[in-house]
Amino acid sequence: MAKNNNGANLGFENQLWAAADKLRGHMDASEYKHVVLGLIFLKYISDTFQAKYKKLEATRETKYTDPEDRDEYAAANVFWVPKEARWEVLRAGAKQPTIGKLIDDAMVAIEKENPFLKNVLPKDYARPSLDKYRLGELIDIISTIGLGDDVSRSQDILGRVYEYFLGKFATAEGKGGGEFYTPQCVVKILVQMIEPYKGRIYDPCCGSGGMFVQSERFVKEHGGRRGDIAIYGQESNATTWKIAKMNLAIRGIDPNLGLQQADSFSNDLHKDLRADFLLANPPFNMSDWGGERLKDDVRWKFGVPPVNNANYAWIQHFIHHLSPTGISGFVMANGSMSTNTASEGEIRKSIIAGDLVDCMIALPGQLFYTTQIPVCLWFISRNKKNGKFRNRCGQTLFIDARKMGTLIDRVHRELSDEEISRIAGTYHVWRGESITPSTLAREGVGEGYKDIPGFCKSVETKDIKDHGYVLTPGRYVGAEAVEDDGIPFEKKMTDLSATLYEQFTEAQGLDKVIRKNLALLGFGK
């Protein structure tokens, strides 16, 4: 079965989406999103609860366990689900006209019993505009995401379905969808580049929490434990903040996202945080970010950002929150690499002069749902001078990935896992990190770093200065080398000319036929 970069198996998830989307009717994707994601979340916590319930019931006689003892679930880090909120109750009432109220009551009961979920779950299923018959059908569809004997696999399936649906809703919503969702291939590049094995991870504009999900997955895949990372985040959109809380809860991730949504510029919830890793996809080119009220802010160490564009406010916010050995990877609009508007050019110059820019990557267009224009990735490191990568002091790696990716539909492109590995592998080899030969072969990277025309180049800071402190990779990597096919130029021109003259002759013949036919129809001249 084919896989996409979301990690989901295209087949089951796609069929599930197709079936669920048929029930949407005239409801907008942005509204329907909360109906579906809320139910998937409810199914997840109910399944997890039910699995623990069965274990406790099985040991009732020998270990005197009580399946209705809330403390047993708290000790296992499982959400307590009251009787009226358990999935079998909702499934039994799926065909009743009161199903909307049953779901709302279930959400209220779960929030009451689990403080982490307070004011997070959707509770508007009883509204008259929501077709109750279709709602019942949706419950039947979600019921097919089964709880089998392997509980961890069942949880993983639900998590992947949730993630897959987030991506599908982002597609369905178009521009608005990108406000809560970053394409998984982009998240994978960021995570594989900065490798957040252990420490504090921060995302001040976390959307639906995709950066955290991928980071946790990375740690797990590399033999680490979930507790090896501490997650800090912030989200200014109340609805998106709730989606993030549910998305992370499904994954068993316990983040610090604050008690409510908040704007990172005007209400920084983690003022004292100095993160080991920072991952972010901030809104591009924000004009209304409150910059006129923050001109003396402590975060602007490299210069006051313009009040009509938040790009360099975000960049300095990221740097401010890095630990002395921290590294950050984030998405930015392409204009950030070369703009000289207002103070932006001077801020970029100061950041480059401070030897903070580790790597710049130009991405192909059509990766994002918010915009079809290409974007770039910045990697800022504060450990170049004193860390283990001091051999790259005064240097920046430029990677041009604009020719990579494959169209998955008419308007969206994806990077393959092999392309992502090549990008990340090139970066790690450039840094001088030890990588096994098998990994190098898999990632298509040579044992020692070498500049590759048209793809990557290591550039001294003085050379960046000579280019006016512009960070556009295409400015440095040059053109891709073209293989000589061994055919002399004169021979090529003779063959091409002969072909061209043949086409001229054929065109003249076609011209006569067309004119004759037009004359027969009475349109001749």
N, C-alpha and C positions, 0 to 999 in steps of 0.2 A: 504494500500500500504506500502511495507516495506521501512524502512529508514536505511541509512548507517550513519556513523559517520561524514560525511561531512555535515549532515543536509539536504541533498537533498533527494527527494522522488525517490527511485529506480523505474523506470517505465518511466515516462515522460522524465527525463533527460537522462536515459539510451537509450531510443528510439531515442532521439534527437542526442545523440553521435553516435549511430550506423548508423543513416542516414547520418550524416556529415562525419563520418570516411570513408564511402563508396566512397566519392568524392575525397579522398586524392590521389588516384592513386599511382603514383610512388614517390610522394613527401614525404620526411622524416617528422616524427612527429614534430621535432624541428623547421622545416620551416613552416609546415602547421599550427602549433600553432598560429603563428602571424596572419595568414590569418583569422582564425576563431575568435580568441579573439578580434581582431580589429573590426570585423563586429558586434560581440555581444556588444562591447562597443558603437559602433555607433548606434546600435538599441536602446540601453539603453538611451543615452542622447537625441536621437530623440524622443523617447516615452515620456520621462519626459518633454521635451520642448513642445510636442504636447498637453499634458495634461494641462499645464499652458496656452497654446495658446487658448484652448477651453474655459477655465474659463474666460479669458480676453475677448474673443469674446462674451460670454454670458452676460457679464456686460457692454458691449460697450455703450449701450443706456442709462443705468441707472447711471453708475459710470464714464462714459466717458473714459473707459480704451481702450488702443490701443494694440492689440495683436502683433504689430510689433515694439513696444517700448522696446528697449533693457534693459532700466532701470528697467522695471517691472520684468524681469527675474533675473537681478542681485540682486534685493531686496529679491527675493525668493530663492536665492542660486541655480539657475537653469542655466545650460550652455546655452548660446545663440547659436542656430543652424541656419546658413544662409539657405536661400531657396534652394539653389542647393545641400545642404548637408542633407536635410531631408529625412527620410527613404522612404517615398512614392515616391520620385523622383528616388531613387536607385532601388526600387522594380519595378517601371514602366520600367526601363531600363535594368532589369536583363537579358533579353534575347538578348540584343544588343551586338555586338562584341566590343563595346566601353565601356562596363561596368567597366573594370579595370581602365580606365582613369577617369570615373565618380566617382569611389570610391576614387582614389588618390586626385582628385580635391576637393572632399568633406572633406577629412582629412586635406588638406592644409587650406581650408576655416575655418574649426573649430578651428584649431590651431591659425590662425590669429586673430580670434575673442575672444579666451579664453587663456590668457597668461599662466594659470596654466598647460595647455596641450602642451605648446610649445616644439617641438622636442620630443614628446612622442608617437604620433600615427604612426602606420605603413603606409608607403606611397609607396608601391611597388606592387600594384595590377595590374598594366598595363604591367608588365614584360611578355615577350613572353612565358616563360616556364610555366606560370600559365594558365591552361585551362579555357577559358572564359565561355564555356558552363557549366562546373562544378561549376564555381564561381557563375553563375546565379542560378543554382540549390541550392547552399548553401544559397544564399540570400532568396530563397523561403522557405527553411527549417527554417532559423532564424526568418523569418516573422511570423512563427507559435507561437513564444514566444509572446503571445498577450498582447496588452495594453487594459485592460478591464476597467470597471467603477471604480474599486478599484486600484488607481494609486500606492499606497504604496505596495500593494500586487504584482502588476506587476513589480515594481522595485525590490522587494525582490526575485521574481522568476528569474529575469535576473541576479541578484547578485549570487543566488545559482547555476544557470546554469554556470556562469563564473567560480565559485569556483569548481564546479563538473568537468568542462572541464580541469581546471588546474590539478586536480588530475589524470584525465584520460591521459592527455598528459605526465605527470610525469611517469605513468606506461608505456606508449608507448615508451618513450625515454629511459627507463631503467636507467642506472647509471647517465646519464647526467640530467635526469629529477629532481633528488633530489637537484640540484643546486638552483632551484627556488621554491621548494615546500616541506613543512614539513607536514607529515600526520596529518590529523585533530585530530585524537585521541591523538596524542602527544601534539599538541597545546592546546587541551582541558585540559589535565592534568596540564600543566604549568599555564594556566589562572585560573583554579579552585583552584590551590594551592596558588597562590599569590594574588588572588582576587583584581584586579585593579579597584576599585570603582571610585576613584577620584585622580587626580594628573598627573604627567608627566610620560609617558611611552616611553621607548627607546629600539630600536633594531638596533644595529650597523651592522648587516648583514641580512637585512630584507627580502631578497628574493622577493617573490611576495606579501608580506604584510599580510600573513595569521595570524601572531600573533596579528596584529592591528585589523583585521576584527573580530577575536574571542574576543578580549578585548572589542571592541565596543559592540558586541553582549551580552557579559557578563553584562556590565553596563546597557544596555537596559532591559535585563531579570530581573535585580534586582532593577528595579524602578528608575534607574538613568537617566541622560540626556547625549546626545552625547557630549555636551560641558563640561561635568565633567572631561574629560580626554584630555590632550594635547599630541599629538603624534610626536615623533622625531625618525627618522630613517636614515639609510645610506646603500647603496648597491654599490658594486664595479663593477658589471657587467652591462654594459650600457643597454643591451636588457632586463635584469631582472628588472632593475630600471624602465624602461618604463612600463613593465607589472604591477609592483607594483602601479605606479601612476594611471593606468587605473582601477585596481582592487579596489583601495581605492576610486577613484572618483565614481565608480558605487555604492559604499556603502554610498556615501555622506560624506566621511571622508576627512577632510582637514589636511594632515600631513605636517610636515617639513622634507622633504627628501633631502634637498639641491637643488641647481640649476642643478646639474648633478650628475652622478655616481662618487664615490670616494672611495678609499681604507681607511678603518678605522684606520689602523696602520700608514700609511705615510701621510694621509691627513684627520685628524679627523675633520669633519664638525661641531661637537658640543663639542668643547674643554671645554667650561665652564658649560656644562650641568651636573647637579646632579639630576638623575632621582629618582622618588619614586618607580617605578617599571621597571624592565628590563627583557625582554624576548628575547631569541636568540637561534638559531640553527646554530652555526658557522661551516665552513668547517672543517672536521676532519683532524688532522695530517698534516696541511699545512707545506711543507718543504721550499717553496720559498715565504716567507712573508716579506723579507727585514730586518730581525732581526739584521744583522751585522751592519746596519746603525742606529739602535735605542738602542744601549747598555746603553746609559745614560738617557733613557727616564724617565720622571717623573712618569709614570704609574707603573713602576716596583718597587713597595714598598716592595714586599716580596721576591725579587730576580730577577736577569736577566734571562729571559727565553732562552732556547737553540735556536740557529739560524736555526736549521733544523727541528723544530716542533713548531707550533704556539699555541698549546693547552693552555699552561700556559700564553702565551701572551694574548689570548682571556680572560681567567679567570681574569687576573689582570686588563685588560681593562674594564671588566664589574664592578669589584669592585671599580675602580677609578671613574666611572661615577654614582655611587650610592649616594643618599643623606644620611645624618646622620641617617635617619630612613628608608632607602630604603631596598628593597628586590628584589632579582633576581632569576629567574629560567631559566636554560639553558641546552641544550643537549651537551653531550660530548662523545667522544670515551671511551670505557670501560677502556682502558689502563691508562687514566688520574687518575683513582682511586688508582693505585698501583705503577705506574712507578717510578723508581729511576734513570732514565737516566739523565745524565748531572746534571742540577740544579733542575729538576722537583720535586724530592723527598723533597729537602730542602724548595722549595717554598710551596709545599703542607703542610709541617710541620709548617711553619710560619703562613699559613692561618688558620690551625686548632688550633694552639696555640693562635691565635687572637680571637678565639671563633666566627668565621664567618660562619662556615658550619652548617646550620640549619637542612637540610635533604638530604639524598642520596637515590635515587631510581634506582634499577636495572630493566631494561625493557627486555621483551622477544625479541628474534631475529625476523627478517623478517618484521619489521614494516616500514623500510625505503626503498626507491627506489634506494638510492645510495649504500647501502651495506646490505647484509643479516646478518651480525654479530650483536649481541645485543649491545645496547648503554645504557648510564645511564643519569639520570637527577640530576643536582646539584641545590641546593637552598641555596643561600648565603644571610644572613640577617645582617644588621648593627644596628638593634635595640634590640638585645638580652639583652644587659646590662642595658639600660635605658628605654626600651620600656615596653609595657604592658605584654610582654611574658618573663620577666626576671626570671620567675620560671623555665625556661629551659636554663638558663645560664650554660655553661660548659657541655652541653649535645647536642647530635646529634641523630636525628631519622633516622633509617635505614629501608627501605622497599624493600623487594625482590618480584618483580612482574614478575619474569621470567616465571612463569607457567601460567600466564594469557594470554588472547587473543584467537582469533579464526582465523583459516586460511580462507581467503575470496577467494583465488585461490591457485595455487600450490606453489607460492613463496611469497605471502604477507599475513600478519597477521594484525588483527585489535583488539583493546581493545574496549569492549562494554561500553556504558554509565554507566552501573551498576558497572563495574570494576573501571572505572575512579572515580566515586563517592566514592567507598570504599577507594581508595588510598587517595583522597583529604580529605575525612571525617576523616580518621585516623590521618592525619597530623594536621587538625584543632582541633580535640579533644586532641591530644598530646600537642598542644600549649596552651590549656586551654581556647579556645574560646567558647563562648556561642552558642550552636546549639540546635534548638528545637527538642523535642522527635520525631516528625514526620520526620524531616530531618535525624536524627540518624537512624531511622528504615529504611528509604528509602536507605540510604547509607550503611546499614549493619554494623554499628559501634556501639559499646557499649557506655553507657553514660559517663563512665570514661575511660581514656586510660589504656590499658593493653598490655603488650608484648604478641605477638602471635607467638609461635615457627614456623619457616619456612616462616613467613610473615613480621613481624615488631619487632623492638627492639629499646628502648631508651638507648643510650650508653654514659657514662661519658667520658670526654676528656682524662682522665688518662688511661682509658681502650683502647682508640684508640692509645694512645702513646705506650702502652704495645704490640700492634699489629703492631708496626713500622709505625704508621700514615697511614695505609692502610684504604681506605674508601669503600671497596667492601662490600655491604650489606650481601652477603652470608657468610662472615667471622664472622658476629655477630648474625644474626637472628636464626641460628641453623637449625635443621631439623624439618619438620612438624610433629606434634604429630599424631601417628597412633592409631586409635580406636581398642581396644581389642574386638574381636568378640566372646569371651567366650569359644572357642574351645581349649581344652588342646593341648599342643605342640605334645605329643606322638600320639594323635589321628590324628592330621594333617599329621604327618610323615608317619603313617601307611597307610592312604588313598592315599597320594601322591606316596608312594612306590608301592602300588598295581596298581595304574594307570600307573606308569612308566613301570612296568614289563609287563603289558598288551600291552603297545605300543612296547616294545622290541619284544614280540612274534609276533605281527602283522607285524613288520618290517621284521622279519625273513621270514615270509610267502611271503611277497611282493618281497623279494630278490630272493626267489626260482622261482617265476612266471616270474620275469624280466629275470633271467638267462636262463630259458627254452625258452622264446620268442626270445632271442638273438641267442640261438643255432639253432632254427628253421630257422632263417634268415641267418645262416651261419657265425655268429660272436661269437660262443661259444668257451670256453676254456677247 
